[in-house]
Amino acid sequence: MGLEKGGMWRNWVGNQYCVSQFRATPETEAEVAELVHEANRRDLAVRVAGSGHSFTPVVGTNGLLLSLERLRGVQSVDKARRQITVAGGTRINEIGRTLKEHGLSLTNQGDIDSQAVAGAFTTGTHGTGITLGNLASSIAGMRLVTASGDVLDIDGTDLDLLHAAQVSVGSLGIISSLTLNVMDAYNLHERLWRDDFETCMERHDELAANHRHFGFFWCPVPESRHLYCLPDTSAVSSTSKTADVCEMKVMDITTAAPMESEFEKIAYSSEVYPIEYVPNFVELEYAVPLEHGKASIRAVRELMLTKHTNCIYPIEYRFTAGDPAWMSPFHKQDSITLSVSGGPGIDYWAFLKDVDTILRGYNSRPHWGKMHFLDTQDVTDLYPRADDFRQLRRSLDPKGRFLNDHLRMLLG
Ligand SMILES: Cc1cc2nc3c(=O)[nH]c(=O)nc-3n(C[C@H](O)[C@H](O)[C@H](O)COP(=O)(O)OP(=O)(O)OC[C@H]3O[C@@H](n4cnc5c(N)ncnc54)[C@H](O)[C@@H]3O)c2cc1C
């Protein structure tokens, strides 16, 4: 498997790009290992591009950029153990389709399903649900091609190693396959409606406790909804207001038959989770300790209503349970996630920085794939296992073969 001439790569929204010297699209784990040996011989940095849905510089390299689009597919399904093994480049939507055929489901999913599994799971991607961990918490094992070109089989017998690898942003090696814990197949019943902001705050605890999934978008102005392609829920609105309202969503497991109307849907799990987005925003998202959820959205809402009135993308607000992964934004911390977006045509940096200042005040931890302003010391302060992670990373990759400048600062 030879190296091809590289060239330009850009992410989904186009706020990150790189020009690499070489690229390659390996089809097997052995080819990945061979490429790492070649990179060692030529002293090239190596990164993998998943589907490019991260907003942060977590992919770029001027060395060798790999795509695992040919190393994909469900490799095995163990229905009795409720586990599947998938190749690293498999898209989440391909997993959903195969699981459905086998009477199984992923435990939770995020807002889109087009990401590559290794890219999405190992940046700490999450859905919503106060009792549900992020997607990485369902990783039972993985196979990593390390900097020496050897394969490290992480099978969960060494829990520290598993918890280090679950959220590792491609910095420990190239993930050729992942083994995931899954569930018996379930249908989800989704309901959408609109509420006043204050009503939403009053119902916050009750809705989070009584539904498997609860989340909402706060829309400062009526146009906000269009920017994220949200449906118009005015017909099922509990408020006459059109601005400063929350577009609400709950989802619960049901045995009822599939159905679909404008604001209600029952279908197989993976057919309910994803929603549509168009690449017109740059997003920042932090995991805020659960007890500060309501205070944090009040503070960011106030900022948007008073200081940054031209920032009209919705705030997305969701819930995620804590998990043991060392570098997970939810490490041992039940959290809400709060995201804001900058839109094209405005200079959004002052807004994102002000939101960062507010959320840092609550000891919040950013999503590795969404905009943030952390440096080396911040990571050390926010993640109790950060130095253990860095030590492990250095032992697996002493020359930093799998780092770029951004990751070297955070995890090097
Ligand atoms: C429209 C949109 C909706 C989103 N919705 C959500 C959401 O609901 N919840 C949420 O939490 N996040 C969400 N995200 C963020 C997104 O899930 C993450 O940024 C995710 O990492 C993107 O996956 P990807 O396949 O595009 O990975 P990339 O962005 O391509 O890569 C992410 C990282 O993984 C590494 N990587 C990829 N494959 C491998 C591999 N095989 N081995 C080693 N390293 C690898 C890359 O080098 C990089 O460091 C959303 C993003 C967008 C643009």
The ligand as a MOL file (V3000), in Angstrom:
LIG
                    3D

  0  0  0     0  0            999 V3000
M  V30 BEGIN CTAB
M  V30 COUNTS 53 58 0 0 0
M  V30 BEGIN ATOM
M  V30 1 C -23.7820 19.0830 12.1750 0
M  V30 2 C -23.0570 18.5360 13.3760 0
M  V30 3 C -23.7870 17.9050 14.3670 0
M  V30 4 C -23.1430 17.3970 15.5060 0
M  V30 5 N -23.8990 16.8240 16.4760 0
M  V30 6 C -23.2980 16.4300 17.6180 0
M  V30 7 C -24.0580 15.8960 18.7070 0
M  V30 8 O -25.2720 15.7470 18.6370 0
M  V30 9 N -23.3880 15.5560 19.8390 0
M  V30 10 C -22.0420 15.7370 19.9670 0
M  V30 11 O -21.5090 15.4620 21.0400 0
M  V30 12 N -21.2990 16.1810 18.9430 0
M  V30 13 C -21.8950 16.5310 17.7900 0
M  V30 14 N -21.1180 17.0100 16.7550 0
M  V30 15 C -19.6540 16.9500 16.8710 0
M  V30 16 C -19.1250 15.6720 16.2220 0
M  V30 17 O -19.8500 14.5300 16.6210 0
M  V30 18 C -17.6630 15.4270 16.6390 0
M  V30 19 O -16.8830 16.5490 16.3420 0
M  V30 20 C -17.0850 14.1620 15.9950 0
M  V30 21 O -15.7910 13.9730 16.4610 0
M  V30 22 C -17.0690 14.2050 14.5000 0
M  V30 23 O -16.8170 12.9040 13.9960 0
M  V30 24 P -15.9920 12.7310 12.6470 0
M  V30 25 O -16.1020 11.3470 12.1600 0
M  V30 26 O -16.3990 13.8070 11.6970 0
M  V30 27 O -14.5530 12.9560 13.1960 0
M  V30 28 P -13.4320 13.9950 12.7210 0
M  V30 29 O -13.8820 15.3560 13.0650 0
M  V30 30 O -13.0670 13.7330 11.3220 0
M  V30 31 O -12.2560 13.5470 13.6920 0
M  V30 32 C -12.3570 13.6960 15.0770 0
M  V30 33 C -11.0710 13.1650 15.7240 0
M  V30 34 O -11.0270 11.7500 15.6470 0
M  V30 35 C -9.8080 11.3420 15.0190 0
M  V30 36 N -10.0700 10.0950 14.3030 0
M  V30 37 C -11.0220 9.8530 13.3870 0
M  V30 38 N -10.9720 8.5520 13.0220 0
M  V30 39 C -9.9740 7.9840 13.7230 0
M  V30 40 C -9.4150 6.6740 13.7810 0
M  V30 41 N -9.9140 5.6540 13.0630 0
M  V30 42 N -8.3800 6.4590 14.6090 0
M  V30 43 C -7.8840 7.4620 15.3640 0
M  V30 44 N -8.3690 8.7050 15.3460 0
M  V30 45 C -9.4020 8.9610 14.5380 0
M  V30 46 C -9.4370 12.5030 14.1440 0
M  V30 47 O -8.0580 12.5020 13.8040 0
M  V30 48 C -9.8120 13.6640 15.0500 0
M  V30 49 O -8.8250 13.8670 16.0280 0
M  V30 50 C -21.7320 17.5150 15.6160 0
M  V30 51 C -20.9940 18.1410 14.6150 0
M  V30 52 C -21.6510 18.6560 13.5000 0
M  V30 53 C -20.8620 19.3450 12.4370 0
M  V30 END ATOM
M  V30 BEGIN BOND
M  V30 1 1 1 2
M  V30 2 1 2 3
M  V30 3 2 2 52
M  V30 4 2 3 4
M  V30 5 1 4 5
M  V30 6 1 4 50
M  V30 7 2 5 6
M  V30 8 1 6 7
M  V30 9 1 6 13
M  V30 10 2 7 8
M  V30 11 1 7 9
M  V30 12 1 9 10
M  V30 13 2 10 11
M  V30 14 1 10 12
M  V30 15 2 12 13
M  V30 16 1 13 14
M  V30 17 1 14 15
M  V30 18 1 14 50
M  V30 19 1 15 16
M  V30 20 1 16 17
M  V30 21 1 16 18
M  V30 22 1 18 19
M  V30 23 1 18 20
M  V30 24 1 20 21
M  V30 25 1 20 22
M  V30 26 1 22 23
M  V30 27 1 23 24
M  V30 28 2 24 25
M  V30 29 1 24 26
M  V30 30 1 24 27
M  V30 31 1 27 28
M  V30 32 2 28 29
M  V30 33 1 28 30
M  V30 34 1 28 31
M  V30 35 1 31 32
M  V30 36 1 32 33
M  V30 37 1 33 34
M  V30 38 1 33 48
M  V30 39 1 34 35
M  V30 40 1 35 36
M  V30 41 1 35 46
M  V30 42 1 36 37
M  V30 43 1 36 45
M  V30 44 2 37 38
M  V30 45 1 38 39
M  V30 46 1 39 40
M  V30 47 2 39 45
M  V30 48 1 40 41
M  V30 49 2 40 42
M  V30 50 1 42 43
M  V30 51 2 43 44
M  V30 52 1 44 45
M  V30 53 1 46 47
M  V30 54 1 46 48
M  V30 55 1 48 49
M  V30 56 2 50 51
M  V30 57 1 51 52
M  V30 58 1 52 53
M  V30 END BOND
M  V30 END CTAB
M  END
